[in-house]
């Protein structure tokens, strides 16, 4: 499976579960938590990251910055693809 096909499949799954794409990330806005997910690359390795923001802890401005690493905490679950 190449990267293009993988992104096509993950996009379909995100949409099936109600995620909305903003910029290059997908967001799922739940009652108490916002989940952010997307592909990232580090040292030439592509991985699928899932981060979350607890609404009672992180401000709306942090979440709206559209940067999954600002205002979001990592779930420490990363799936690597090479």
JOZIZI-V723637 format. One record per helix or strand of 2 or more residues. SS is the DSSP state (2 for helix, 1 for strand). FROM is the first residue (numbers start at 1). LEN is the number of residues. If there is no record, write none. Layout:
SS;FROM;LEN + SS;FROM;LEN
This chain:
2;3;14 + 1;20;3 + 1;25;5 + 1;33;10 + 1;45;10 + 2;60;4 + 1;73;9
